[in-house]
Amino acid sequence: MVTSYHRPTQLIIDSDAIRQNMHQVKAHCQAAEDIFAVVKANGYGHGAVPIAKIALEEGAKGCCVATIDEAIELREAGITAPILILGVVDVQYLPIISTYEFAIPLATTQWLTEAIEWYTHTPWENNIALHMAVDTGMGRIGFTTIESICDTVSRVTASEGFFIEGIFTHFSTADEADQTYTKQQNQRFEEVLASLPSRPRYIHSANSASELWQESEGNLIRYGIALYGLNPSGNTLALPYPLMPALELVSKVVQVKKVPKGSKIGYGATYEALEDEWIATIPIGYADGYIRKMQGFHVLIEGQYCEIVGRVCMDQIMVRLPHEVPLDAPVVLVGEMNKKTITLQDVATHIGTIHYEVACLFSERLPRIYK
């Protein structure tokens, strides 16, 4: 999808907010902990390469991504810091992993068997760093028994082409008030660590939520959603220190018209004017990630909340105005205007999801402007 620079709709990313959020985590984490900036999914919609560079400038020691191609994007942008891929990698791509010197998860004995076999036929130059994935209760990827973990560590040690650089787990409920299950997961992880003949360089279970509200085992923090200034719990838990949201979504009014009482607005004629009303059109739609469920929400124009009326179109929305406004009047869809705000959490609440998803929905058609 082409980026549309020649229209007024754009995402504004506050680089100073990213820097401030990095300063906060550095001030509150342990000195022995390395911070890896999680920039998967195009930096949670904020732009992977610019965010990674800012985070590394501010003291991050590496980056986490989800896929090989996300990792390659960082390398080809000149980023030489360690990059950990969090998703399972097919063994056929291990030569690529070696060439770019990425770290990857090791999650099953079957994968290791296939990887060793692959190496015997197609050896690669650089030994591949593996991070043992331990499933302590997330049910996603990783080993579930101490026996399988110890056996796998022994097999890697006896094999060529690999080495164990880290071991990690992922908490399921670290962003919730009840920490019973998180403590159970942490206990399981500690039991695994106690069984190892030696500890690898990196031990990590801390994501944004557990860094904010827990004491977790390890020396590496996977700093994700909090890097972007967002509360991992939504509104459930209060932040122990302030974070600065980095993203604004803005546009301008491209048409204003007065419609008579009874006029229908949008596809399906789902809105009918209850009186003579001023209607503005704004160039954003579901192709930009501003989905149809946004009908009935609001934007800010001239410091006032204006309801989205009619269905969200692919490329445009219509809003009801309190009065006539000029063409090119600024519009805030996420952000602040005249001391009134619309947050990603507000959007998420309206459409029944989490702000992670809202940020990741923003498509490549929206330019990212870094201030």
TIGU-372306 format. One record per residue (C-alpha): x, y, z; residue in three letters. Coordinates in nm, 3 decimals, padded with zeros to 5 digits. Layout:
TIGU-372306
<rec x="X" y="Y" z="Z" code="ALA"/>
...
//
This chain:
TIGU-372306
<rec x="00.000" y="00.000" z="00.000" code="MET"/>
<rec x="00.140" y="00.337" z="-00.101" code="VAL"/>
<rec x="00.188" y="00.603" z="00.165" code="THR"/>
<rec x="-00.038" y="00.903" z="00.099" code="SER"/>
<rec x="00.172" y="01.210" z="00.165" code="TYR"/>
<rec x="-00.045" y="01.441" z="-00.043" code="HIS"/>
<rec x="-00.343" y="01.464" z="00.191" code="ARG"/>
<rec x="-00.370" y="01.611" z="00.540" code="PRO"/>
<rec x="-00.419" y="01.286" z="00.733" code="THR"/>
<rec x="-00.107" y="01.170" z="00.913" code="GLN"/>
<rec x="00.034" y="01.013" z="01.226" code="LEU"/>
<rec x="00.255" y="01.244" z="01.429" code="ILE"/>
<rec x="00.511" y="01.057" z="01.638" code="ILE"/>
<rec x="00.672" y="01.247" z="01.925" code="ASP"/>
<rec x="01.034" y="01.136" z="01.939" code="SER"/>
<rec x="01.084" y="01.312" z="02.272" code="ASP"/>
<rec x="00.806" y="01.099" z="02.423" code="ALA"/>
<rec x="00.991" y="00.784" z="02.320" code="ILE"/>
<rec x="01.308" y="00.923" z="02.474" code="ARG"/>
<rec x="01.128" y="01.014" z="02.796" code="GLN"/>
<rec x="00.978" y="00.665" z="02.824" code="ASN"/>
<rec x="01.323" y="00.515" z="02.778" code="MET"/>
<rec x="01.458" y="00.742" z="03.051" code="HIS"/>
<rec x="01.181" y="00.625" z="03.284" code="GLN"/>
<rec x="01.247" y="00.255" z="03.244" code="VAL"/>
<rec x="01.622" y="00.309" z="03.281" code="LYS"/>
<rec x="01.562" y="00.503" z="03.603" code="ALA"/>
<rec x="01.344" y="00.229" z="03.751" code="HIS"/>
<rec x="01.504" y="-00.097" z="03.632" code="CYS"/>
<rec x="01.797" y="-00.274" z="03.790" code="GLN"/>
<rec x="02.144" y="-00.172" z="03.677" code="ALA"/>
<rec x="02.219" y="-00.528" z="03.565" code="ALA"/>
<rec x="01.916" y="-00.540" z="03.333" code="GLU"/>
<rec x="01.952" y="-00.479" z="02.960" code="ASP"/>
<rec x="01.660" y="-00.318" z="02.781" code="ILE"/>
<rec x="01.552" y="-00.454" z="02.443" code="PHE"/>
<rec x="01.309" y="-00.227" z="02.258" code="ALA"/>
<rec x="01.020" y="-00.427" z="02.114" code="VAL"/>
<rec x="00.951" y="-00.282" z="01.768" code="VAL"/>
<rec x="00.751" y="-00.564" z="01.611" code="LYS"/>
<rec x="00.445" y="-00.485" z="01.398" code="ALA"/>
<rec x="00.611" y="-00.172" z="01.262" code="ASN"/>
<rec x="00.687" y="-00.051" z="01.612" code="GLY"/>
<rec x="00.327" y="-00.106" z="01.726" code="TYR"/>
<rec x="00.223" y="00.114" z="01.434" code="GLY"/>
<rec x="00.468" y="00.391" z="01.527" code="HIS"/>
<rec x="00.740" y="00.296" z="01.274" code="GLY"/>
<rec x="00.994" y="00.026" z="01.353" code="ALA"/>
<rec x="01.318" y="00.175" z="01.224" code="VAL"/>
<rec x="01.284" y="00.528" z="01.368" code="PRO"/>
<rec x="01.167" y="00.398" z="01.706" code="ILE"/>
<rec x="01.446" y="00.141" z="01.720" code="ALA"/>
<rec x="01.708" y="00.405" z="01.646" code="LYS"/>
<rec x="01.571" y="00.641" z="01.911" code="ILE"/>
<rec x="01.555" y="00.365" z="02.173" code="ALA"/>
<rec x="01.910" y="00.252" z="02.098" code="LEU"/>
<rec x="02.035" y="00.612" z="02.119" code="GLU"/>
<rec x="01.875" y="00.633" z="02.464" code="GLU"/>
<rec x="02.038" y="00.320" z="02.600" code="GLY"/>
<rec x="01.852" y="00.015" z="02.471" code="ALA"/>
<rec x="02.095" y="-00.272" z="02.414" code="LYS"/>
<rec x="01.896" y="-00.449" z="02.144" code="GLY"/>
<rec x="01.561" y="-00.492" z="01.973" code="CYS"/>
<rec x="01.287" y="-00.754" z="01.961" code="CYS"/>
<rec x="01.074" y="-00.826" z="01.656" code="VAL"/>
<rec x="00.828" y="-01.098" z="01.558" code="ALA"/>
<rec x="00.945" y="-01.211" z="01.214" code="THR"/>
<rec x="01.257" y="-01.252" z="01.004" code="ILE"/>
<rec x="01.155" y="-00.978" z="00.765" code="ASP"/>
<rec x="01.103" y="-00.732" z="01.048" code="GLU"/>
<rec x="01.454" y="-00.812" z="01.166" code="ALA"/>
<rec x="01.602" y="-00.773" z="00.818" code="ILE"/>
<rec x="01.438" y="-00.431" z="00.788" code="GLU"/>
<rec x="01.631" y="-00.316" z="01.096" code="LEU"/>
<rec x="01.962" y="-00.458" z="00.974" code="ARG"/>
<rec x="01.924" y="-00.303" z="00.631" code="GLU"/>
<rec x="01.852" y="00.030" z="00.799" code="ALA"/>
<rec x="02.199" y="00.013" z="00.954" code="GLY"/>
<rec x="02.108" y="-00.121" z="01.298" code="ILE"/>
<rec x="02.390" y="-00.343" z="01.423" code="THR"/>
<rec x="02.265" y="-00.401" z="01.779" code="ALA"/>
<rec x="02.144" y="-00.749" z="01.883" code="PRO"/>
<rec x="01.804" y="-00.843" z="01.740" code="ILE"/>
<rec x="01.589" y="-01.114" z="01.895" code="LEU"/>
<rec x="01.313" y="-01.263" z="01.681" code="ILE"/>
<rec x="01.029" y="-01.372" z="01.908" code="LEU"/>
<rec x="00.839" y="-01.589" z="01.661" code="GLY"/>
<rec x="00.925" y="-01.948" z="01.566" code="VAL"/>
<rec x="01.154" y="-01.962" z="01.262" code="VAL"/>
<rec x="01.130" y="-02.238" z="01.000" code="ASP"/>
<rec x="01.459" y="-02.430" z="00.979" code="VAL"/>
<rec x="01.494" y="-02.362" z="00.606" code="GLN"/>
<rec x="01.563" y="-01.996" z="00.693" code="TYR"/>
<rec x="01.845" y="-02.066" z="00.938" code="LEU"/>
<rec x="02.116" y="-01.966" z="00.685" code="PRO"/>
<rec x="01.951" y="-01.622" z="00.672" code="ILE"/>
<rec x="01.950" y="-01.609" z="01.052" code="ILE"/>
<rec x="02.320" y="-01.688" z="01.055" code="SER"/>
<rec x="02.406" y="-01.431" z="00.788" code="THR"/>
<rec x="02.229" y="-01.147" z="00.967" code="TYR"/>
<rec x="02.328" y="-01.272" z="01.314" code="GLU"/>
<rec x="01.981" y="-01.275" z="01.463" code="PHE"/>
<rec x="01.884" y="-01.454" z="01.783" code="ALA"/>
<rec x="01.580" y="-01.683" z="01.766" code="ILE"/>
<rec x="01.365" y="-01.891" z="02.002" code="PRO"/>
<rec x="01.408" y="-02.264" z="02.053" code="LEU"/>
<rec x="01.067" y="-02.401" z="02.143" code="ALA"/>
<rec x="01.051" y="-02.777" z="02.065" code="THR"/>
<rec x="01.278" y="-03.080" z="02.046" code="THR"/>
<rec x="01.142" y="-03.156" z="01.698" code="GLN"/>
<rec x="01.259" y="-02.818" z="01.573" code="TRP"/>
<rec x="01.607" y="-02.880" z="01.714" code="LEU"/>
<rec x="01.627" y="-03.223" z="01.548" code="THR"/>
<rec x="01.536" y="-03.071" z="01.213" code="GLU"/>
<rec x="01.777" y="-02.781" z="01.262" code="ALA"/>
<rec x="02.069" y="-03.011" z="01.342" code="ILE"/>
<rec x="01.989" y="-03.218" z="01.035" code="GLU"/>
<rec x="01.972" y="-02.907" z="00.821" code="TRP"/>
<rec x="02.312" y="-02.794" z="00.946" code="TYR"/>
<rec x="02.474" y="-03.124" z="00.850" code="THR"/>
<rec x="02.369" y="-03.069" z="00.487" code="HIS"/>
<rec x="02.396" y="-02.690" z="00.467" code="THR"/>
<rec x="02.629" y="-02.559" z="00.736" code="PRO"/>
<rec x="02.626" y="-02.187" z="00.802" code="TRP"/>
<rec x="02.915" y="-01.961" z="00.898" code="GLU"/>
<rec x="02.800" y="-01.783" z="01.215" code="ASN"/>
<rec x="02.676" y="-01.984" z="01.511" code="ASN"/>
<rec x="02.311" y="-01.905" z="01.581" code="ILE"/>
<rec x="02.207" y="-01.767" z="01.919" code="ALA"/>
<rec x="01.911" y="-01.956" z="02.065" code="LEU"/>
<rec x="01.677" y="-01.842" z="02.340" code="HIS"/>
<rec x="01.506" y="-02.133" z="02.511" code="MET"/>
<rec x="01.131" y="-02.067" z="02.524" code="ALA"/>
<rec x="00.963" y="-02.195" z="02.841" code="VAL"/>
<rec x="00.585" y="-02.224" z="02.849" code="ASP"/>
<rec x="00.502" y="-02.158" z="03.214" code="THR"/>
<rec x="00.133" y="-02.107" z="03.149" code="GLY"/>
<rec x="00.084" y="-01.884" z="02.847" code="MET"/>
<rec x="00.012" y="-02.183" z="02.623" code="GLY"/>
<rec x="00.178" y="-02.023" z="02.323" code="ARG"/>
<rec x="00.531" y="-02.147" z="02.244" code="ILE"/>
<rec x="00.794" y="-02.321" z="02.451" code="GLY"/>
<rec x="00.891" y="-02.629" z="02.649" code="PHE"/>
<rec x="00.663" y="-02.741" z="02.929" code="THR"/>
<rec x="00.881" y="-02.983" z="03.130" code="THR"/>
<rec x="01.213" y="-02.949" z="03.305" code="ILE"/>
<rec x="01.327" y="-03.281" z="03.162" code="GLU"/>
<rec x="01.277" y="-03.169" z="02.802" code="SER"/>
<rec x="01.454" y="-02.841" z="02.870" code="ILE"/>
<rec x="01.760" y="-03.003" z="03.025" code="CYS"/>
<rec x="01.778" y="-03.264" z="02.750" code="ASP"/>
<rec x="01.756" y="-02.995" z="02.484" code="THR"/>
<rec x="02.028" y="-02.785" z="02.647" code="VAL"/>
<rec x="02.255" y="-03.091" z="02.642" code="SER"/>
<rec x="02.180" y="-03.156" z="02.275" code="ARG"/>
<rec x="02.256" y="-02.797" z="02.177" code="VAL"/>
<rec x="02.580" y="-02.803" z="02.372" code="THR"/>
<rec x="02.687" y="-03.117" z="02.187" code="ALA"/>
<rec x="02.591" y="-02.978" z="01.844" code="SER"/>
<rec x="02.761" y="-02.744" z="01.602" code="GLU"/>
<rec x="02.608" y="-02.430" z="01.457" code="GLY"/>
<rec x="02.418" y="-02.315" z="01.769" code="PHE"/>
<rec x="02.462" y="-02.191" z="02.121" code="PHE"/>
<rec x="02.222" y="-02.111" z="02.405" code="ILE"/>
<rec x="02.228" y="-01.734" z="02.457" code="GLU"/>
<rec x="01.912" y="-01.699" z="02.661" code="GLY"/>
<rec x="01.609" y="-01.853" z="02.826" code="ILE"/>
<rec x="01.272" y="-01.683" z="02.863" code="PHE"/>
<rec x="00.905" y="-01.708" z="02.941" code="THR"/>
<rec x="00.603" y="-01.483" z="02.893" code="HIS"/>
<rec x="00.347" y="-01.389" z="03.156" code="PHE"/>
<rec x="-00.020" y="-01.419" z="03.079" code="SER"/>
<rec x="-00.173" y="-01.186" z="03.342" code="THR"/>
<rec x="00.101" y="-00.944" z="03.443" code="ALA"/>
<rec x="-00.125" y="-00.652" z="03.350" code="ASP"/>
<rec x="-00.406" y="-00.755" z="03.586" code="GLU"/>
<rec x="-00.470" y="-00.666" z="03.948" code="ALA"/>
<rec x="-00.478" y="-01.029" z="04.065" code="ASP"/>
<rec x="-00.119" y="-01.149" z="04.046" code="GLN"/>
<rec x="-00.179" y="-01.506" z="04.165" code="THR"/>
<rec x="-00.132" y="-01.662" z="03.823" code="TYR"/>
<rec x="00.172" y="-01.448" z="03.742" code="THR"/>
<rec x="00.337" y="-01.562" z="04.064" code="LYS"/>
<rec x="00.266" y="-01.924" z="03.971" code="GLN"/>
<rec x="00.427" y="-01.872" z="03.632" code="GLN"/>
<rec x="00.726" y="-01.704" z="03.788" code="ASN"/>
<rec x="00.766" y="-01.992" z="04.034" code="GLN"/>
<rec x="00.767" y="-02.242" z="03.746" code="ARG"/>
<rec x="01.029" y="-02.037" z="03.566" code="PHE"/>
<rec x="01.249" y="-02.022" z="03.875" code="GLU"/>
<rec x="01.226" y="-02.403" z="03.905" code="GLU"/>
<rec x="01.344" y="-02.435" z="03.546" code="VAL"/>
<rec x="01.636" y="-02.199" z="03.607" code="LEU"/>
<rec x="01.738" y="-02.393" z="03.917" code="ALA"/>
<rec x="01.758" y="-02.713" z="03.713" code="SER"/>
<rec x="02.001" y="-02.577" z="03.455" code="LEU"/>
<rec x="02.367" y="-02.682" z="03.480" code="PRO"/>
<rec x="02.461" y="-02.321" z="03.408" code="SER"/>
<rec x="02.273" y="-02.003" z="03.328" code="ARG"/>
<rec x="02.294" y="-01.848" z="02.983" code="PRO"/>
<rec x="02.380" y="-01.485" z="02.921" code="ARG"/>
<rec x="02.019" y="-01.366" z="02.909" code="TYR"/>
<rec x="01.731" y="-01.463" z="03.136" code="ILE"/>
<rec x="01.409" y="-01.280" z="03.066" code="HIS"/>
<rec x="01.047" y="-01.282" z="03.166" code="SER"/>
<rec x="00.992" y="-00.907" z="03.203" code="ALA"/>
<rec x="00.775" y="-00.733" z="02.949" code="ASN"/>
<rec x="00.631" y="-00.382" z="02.997" code="SER"/>
<rec x="00.363" y="-00.497" z="03.241" code="ALA"/>
<rec x="00.589" y="-00.703" z="03.463" code="SER"/>
<rec x="00.857" y="-00.433" z="03.461" code="GLU"/>
<rec x="00.600" y="-00.182" z="03.581" code="LEU"/>
<rec x="00.423" y="-00.389" z="03.848" code="TRP"/>
<rec x="00.624" y="-00.705" z="03.925" code="GLN"/>
<rec x="00.958" y="-00.829" z="04.039" code="GLU"/>
<rec x="01.054" y="-01.086" z="03.780" code="SER"/>
<rec x="01.352" y="-01.312" z="03.729" code="GLU"/>
<rec x="01.616" y="-01.208" z="03.480" code="GLY"/>
<rec x="01.853" y="-00.952" z="03.338" code="ASN"/>
<rec x="01.674" y="-00.844" z="03.020" code="LEU"/>
<rec x="01.355" y="-00.640" z="02.979" code="ILE"/>
<rec x="01.145" y="-00.675" z="02.664" code="ARG"/>
<rec x="01.019" y="-00.316" z="02.668" code="TYR"/>
<rec x="00.715" y="-00.302" z="02.443" code="GLY"/>
<rec x="00.392" y="-00.106" z="02.479" code="ILE"/>
<rec x="00.523" y="00.119" z="02.758" code="ALA"/>
<rec x="00.797" y="00.243" z="02.524" code="LEU"/>
<rec x="00.518" y="00.410" z="02.326" code="TYR"/>
<rec x="00.372" y="00.570" z="02.639" code="GLY"/>
<rec x="00.076" y="00.337" z="02.679" code="LEU"/>
<rec x="-00.041" y="00.164" z="02.996" code="ASN"/>
<rec x="-00.022" y="-00.215" z="02.937" code="PRO"/>
<rec x="-00.332" y="-00.268" z="03.151" code="SER"/>
<rec x="-00.544" y="-00.010" z="02.974" code="GLY"/>
<rec x="-00.718" y="00.155" z="03.267" code="ASN"/>
<rec x="-00.702" y="-00.139" z="03.510" code="THR"/>
<rec x="-00.383" y="-00.051" z="03.700" code="LEU"/>
<rec x="-00.233" y="00.288" z="03.780" code="ALA"/>
<rec x="00.112" y="00.349" z="03.641" code="LEU"/>
<rec x="00.388" y="00.363" z="03.904" code="PRO"/>
<rec x="00.556" y="00.639" z="03.703" code="TYR"/>
<rec x="00.437" y="00.862" z="03.419" code="PRO"/>
<rec x="00.461" y="00.761" z="03.055" code="LEU"/>
<rec x="00.418" y="00.993" z="02.758" code="MET"/>
<rec x="00.197" y="00.874" z="02.468" code="PRO"/>
<rec x="00.394" y="00.921" z="02.148" code="ALA"/>
<rec x="00.125" y="00.903" z="01.881" code="LEU"/>
<rec x="-00.119" y="01.158" z="01.746" code="GLU"/>
<rec x="-00.355" y="01.108" z="01.451" code="LEU"/>
<rec x="-00.455" y="01.430" z="01.279" code="VAL"/>
<rec x="-00.627" y="01.551" z="00.964" code="SER"/>
<rec x="-00.822" y="01.847" z="00.825" code="LYS"/>
<rec x="-01.177" y="01.916" z="00.714" code="VAL"/>
<rec x="-01.209" y="01.886" z="00.334" code="VAL"/>
<rec x="-01.576" y="01.975" z="00.296" code="GLN"/>
<rec x="-01.847" y="02.143" z="00.505" code="VAL"/>
<rec x="-02.215" y="02.146" z="00.420" code="LYS"/>
<rec x="-02.545" y="02.224" z="00.586" code="LYS"/>
<rec x="-02.796" y="01.942" z="00.539" code="VAL"/>
<rec x="-03.171" y="01.976" z="00.606" code="PRO"/>
<rec x="-03.359" y="01.781" z="00.871" code="LYS"/>
<rec x="-03.423" y="01.424" z="00.755" code="GLY"/>
<rec x="-03.110" y="01.400" z="00.538" code="SER"/>
<rec x="-02.941" y="01.059" z="00.533" code="LYS"/>
<rec x="-02.564" y="01.029" z="00.576" code="ILE"/>
<rec x="-02.332" y="00.752" z="00.454" code="GLY"/>
<rec x="-02.359" y="00.399" z="00.322" code="TYR"/>
<rec x="-02.676" y="00.222" z="00.425" code="GLY"/>
<rec x="-02.830" y="00.556" z="00.522" code="ALA"/>
<rec x="-02.770" y="00.461" z="00.887" code="THR"/>
<rec x="-02.782" y="00.820" z="01.013" code="TYR"/>
<rec x="-03.065" y="01.069" z="00.970" code="GLU"/>
<rec x="-03.032" y="01.437" z="01.063" code="ALA"/>
<rec x="-03.273" y="01.522" z="01.343" code="LEU"/>
<rec x="-03.261" y="01.889" z="01.244" code="GLU"/>
<rec x="-03.073" y="02.111" z="01.002" code="ASP"/>
<rec x="-02.711" y="02.012" z="01.070" code="GLU"/>
<rec x="-02.360" y="02.104" z="00.969" code="TRP"/>
<rec x="-02.166" y="01.802" z="00.838" code="ILE"/>
<rec x="-01.791" y="01.789" z="00.778" code="ALA"/>
<rec x="-01.601" y="01.533" z="00.570" code="THR"/>
<rec x="-01.256" y="01.417" z="00.683" code="ILE"/>
<rec x="-01.019" y="01.212" z="00.462" code="PRO"/>
<rec x="-00.963" y="00.896" z="00.665" code="ILE"/>
<rec x="-01.132" y="00.557" z="00.657" code="GLY"/>
<rec x="-01.104" y="00.189" z="00.721" code="TYR"/>
<rec x="-00.827" y="00.151" z="00.460" code="ALA"/>
<rec x="-00.620" y="00.360" z="00.698" code="ASP"/>
<rec x="-00.712" y="00.137" z="00.992" code="GLY"/>
<rec x="-00.987" y="00.369" z="01.115" code="TYR"/>
<rec x="-01.243" y="00.092" z="01.110" code="ILE"/>
<rec x="-01.621" y="00.093" z="01.058" code="ARG"/>
<rec x="-01.684" y="00.038" z="01.428" code="LYS"/>
<rec x="-01.573" y="00.399" z="01.482" code="MET"/>
<rec x="-01.921" y="00.516" z="01.382" code="GLN"/>
<rec x="-02.071" y="00.693" z="01.683" code="GLY"/>
<rec x="-01.730" y="00.790" z="01.824" code="PHE"/>
<rec x="-01.596" y="01.144" z="01.797" code="HIS"/>
<rec x="-01.312" y="01.363" z="01.678" code="VAL"/>
<rec x="-01.193" y="01.705" z="01.795" code="LEU"/>
<rec x="-01.257" y="02.012" z="01.578" code="ILE"/>
<rec x="-01.202" y="02.363" z="01.714" code="GLU"/>
<rec x="-01.162" y="02.207" z="02.056" code="GLY"/>
<rec x="-01.504" y="02.043" z="02.054" code="GLN"/>
<rec x="-01.601" y="01.676" z="02.037" code="TYR"/>
<rec x="-01.782" y="01.605" z="01.709" code="CYS"/>
<rec x="-01.965" y="01.275" z="01.656" code="GLU"/>
<rec x="-01.889" y="01.050" z="01.361" code="ILE"/>
<rec x="-02.221" y="01.007" z="01.183" code="VAL"/>
<rec x="-02.296" y="00.748" z="00.918" code="GLY"/>
<rec x="-02.077" y="00.452" z="00.843" code="ARG"/>
<rec x="-01.702" y="00.493" z="00.814" code="VAL"/>
<rec x="-01.611" y="00.470" z="00.446" code="CYS"/>
<rec x="-01.294" y="00.322" z="00.302" code="MET"/>
<rec x="-01.136" y="00.665" z="00.266" code="ASP"/>
<rec x="-01.360" y="00.922" z="00.440" code="GLN"/>
<rec x="-01.573" y="00.988" z="00.746" code="ILE"/>
<rec x="-01.848" y="01.239" z="00.812" code="MET"/>
<rec x="-01.893" y="01.418" z="01.143" code="VAL"/>
<rec x="-02.167" y="01.639" z="01.285" code="ARG"/>
<rec x="-02.051" y="01.990" z="01.372" code="LEU"/>
<rec x="-02.191" y="02.226" z="01.635" code="PRO"/>
<rec x="-02.161" y="02.509" z="01.381" code="HIS"/>
<rec x="-02.000" y="02.588" z="01.050" code="GLU"/>
<rec x="-01.622" y="02.562" z="01.045" code="VAL"/>
<rec x="-01.378" y="02.668" z="00.773" code="PRO"/>
<rec x="-01.229" y="02.434" z="00.518" code="LEU"/>
<rec x="-00.892" y="02.299" z="00.630" code="ASP"/>
<rec x="-00.995" y="02.327" z="00.995" code="ALA"/>
<rec x="-00.756" y="02.100" z="01.194" code="PRO"/>
<rec x="-00.896" y="01.769" z="01.316" code="VAL"/>
<rec x="-00.757" y="01.558" z="01.600" code="VAL"/>
<rec x="-00.859" y="01.192" z="01.591" code="LEU"/>
<rec x="-00.606" y="01.083" z="01.855" code="VAL"/>
<rec x="-00.435" y="01.346" z="02.065" code="GLY"/>
<rec x="-00.509" y="01.677" z="02.235" code="GLU"/>
<rec x="-00.678" y="01.999" z="02.131" code="MET"/>
<rec x="-00.762" y="02.288" z="02.363" code="ASN"/>
<rec x="-00.705" y="02.071" z="02.672" code="LYS"/>
<rec x="-00.944" y="01.804" z="02.550" code="LYS"/>
<rec x="-00.805" y="01.462" z="02.457" code="THR"/>
<rec x="-00.882" y="01.149" z="02.265" code="ILE"/>
<rec x="-00.654" y="00.861" z="02.359" code="THR"/>
<rec x="-00.585" y="00.529" z="02.193" code="LEU"/>
<rec x="-00.749" y="00.375" z="02.498" code="GLN"/>
<rec x="-01.064" y="00.581" z="02.429" code="ASP"/>
<rec x="-01.070" y="00.443" z="02.076" code="VAL"/>
<rec x="-01.008" y="00.090" z="02.201" code="ALA"/>
<rec x="-01.289" y="00.115" z="02.455" code="THR"/>
<rec x="-01.532" y="00.231" z="02.187" code="HIS"/>
<rec x="-01.461" y="-00.058" z="01.952" code="ILE"/>
<rec x="-01.423" y="-00.320" z="02.227" code="GLY"/>
<rec x="-01.054" y="-00.403" z="02.203" code="THR"/>
<rec x="-00.713" y="-00.296" z="02.341" code="ILE"/>
<rec x="-00.498" y="-00.001" z="02.242" code="HIS"/>
<rec x="-00.227" y="-00.242" z="02.116" code="TYR"/>
<rec x="-00.461" y="-00.347" z="01.838" code="GLU"/>
<rec x="-00.572" y="00.007" z="01.757" code="VAL"/>
<rec x="-00.212" y="00.122" z="01.706" code="ALA"/>
<rec x="-00.129" y="-00.181" z="01.495" code="CYS"/>
<rec x="-00.434" y="-00.125" z="01.272" code="LEU"/>
<rec x="-00.299" y="00.200" z="01.130" code="PHE"/>
<rec x="-00.198" y="00.116" z="00.775" code="SER"/>
<rec x="00.098" y="00.215" z="00.563" code="GLU"/>
<rec x="-00.122" y="00.465" z="00.380" code="ARG"/>
<rec x="-00.084" y="00.697" z="00.680" code="LEU"/>
<rec x="00.245" y="00.891" z="00.675" code="PRO"/>
<rec x="00.442" y="00.877" z="00.999" code="ARG"/>
<rec x="00.586" y="01.220" z="01.076" code="ILE"/>
<rec x="00.852" y="01.237" z="01.351" code="TYR"/>
<rec x="00.879" y="01.558" z="01.547" code="LYS"/>
//
